[in-house]
Amino acid sequence: MSKVQFSVQVRLVSNLERSKQFYATVLGCEVTDWWAVRDEFALGFKLIQAARTENVQPNAAGQGQIIPWDTYAYVETHHELDDLYEELKGKGAEFVQQPNLQEEDWGSWKDFAIKDPDGYVIAFGSGKKL
């Protein structure tokens, strides 16, 4: 079977230049005419100018979900997650969820979420098994 090397999420955006600026300066992505990627495609987006503003549609919250996610990215450790939080905070990210630690019977889960200029929510999380 063939192996997929990476993927990017497609985002219709209301203002392509504004989105490129956000993904480059706040999220720390390499931004080209084809994509916005970070960490060797571990996080990747294809930004496309929407034909109409009403076509920009971030996800609605799912059943039992308080904050809807459009992207959920994993980070190896809580320490790296904390470092990423501080990095994004220092770059002026708009947080829709502050870091939240949840204790489970298998260990702990920690996550936070930011919002891009069109309201797409990008969450980051890390788990620590007992």
Solvent accessible surface area in square Angstrom, and as a share of the most:
residue,aa,sasa,rsa
1,M,242,1.08
2,S,104,0.67
3,K,163,0.69
4,V,121,0.69
5,Q,135,0.60
6,F,102,0.43
7,S,84,0.54
8,V,52,0.30
9,Q,74,0.33
10,V,97,0.56
11,R,7,0.02
12,L,64,0.32
13,V,0,0.00
14,S,35,0.23
15,N,68,0.35
16,L,45,0.22
17,E,119,0.53
18,R,104,0.38
19,S,0,0.00
20,K,39,0.17
21,Q,110,0.49
22,F,22,0.09
23,Y,0,0.00
24,A,40,0.31
25,T,69,0.40
26,V,18,0.10
27,L,1,0.00
28,G,30,0.29
29,C,10,0.06
30,E,105,0.47
31,V,42,0.24
32,T,40,0.23
33,D,106,0.55
34,W,166,0.58
35,W,85,0.30
36,A,0,0.00
37,V,8,0.05
38,R,42,0.15
39,D,92,0.48
40,E,168,0.75
41,F,40,0.17
42,A,85,0.66
43,L,15,0.08
44,G,7,0.06
45,F,0,0.00
46,K,57,0.24
47,L,17,0.08
48,I,69,0.35
49,Q,85,0.38
50,A,7,0.06
51,A,96,0.75
52,R,140,0.51
53,T,98,0.57
54,E,109,0.49
55,N,47,0.24
56,V,22,0.13
57,Q,135,0.60
58,P,45,0.28
59,N,83,0.42
60,A,89,0.69
61,A,54,0.42
62,G,39,0.38
63,Q,194,0.86
64,G,84,0.80
65,Q,56,0.25
66,I,164,0.83
67,I,37,0.19
68,P,35,0.22
69,W,98,0.34
70,D,25,0.13
71,T,9,0.05
72,Y,52,0.20
73,A,17,0.13
74,Y,160,0.61
75,V,30,0.17
76,E,140,0.63
77,T,58,0.34
78,H,33,0.15
79,H,128,0.57
80,E,78,0.35
81,L,1,0.01
82,D,54,0.28
83,D,77,0.40
84,L,18,0.09
85,Y,27,0.10
86,E,103,0.46
87,E,61,0.28
88,L,0,0.00
89,K,112,0.47
90,G,70,0.67
91,K,86,0.36
92,G,60,0.58
93,A,13,0.10
94,E,98,0.44
95,F,40,0.17
96,V,51,0.29
97,Q,32,0.14
98,Q,99,0.44
99,P,47,0.30
100,N,66,0.34
101,L,94,0.47
102,Q,64,0.28
103,E,123,0.55
104,E,79,0.35
105,D,135,0.70
106,W,108,0.38
107,G,1,0.01
108,S,11,0.07
109,W,53,0.18
110,K,35,0.15
111,D,8,0.04
112,F,0,0.00
113,A,0,0.00
114,I,0,0.00
115,K,61,0.26
116,D,5,0.03
117,P,50,0.31
118,D,23,0.12
119,G,22,0.21
120,Y,15,0.06
121,V,8,0.05
122,I,0,0.00
123,A,1,0.00
124,F,7,0.03
125,G,0,0.00
126,S,1,0.01
127,G,30,0.28
128,K,129,0.55
129,K,165,0.70
130,L,175,0.87
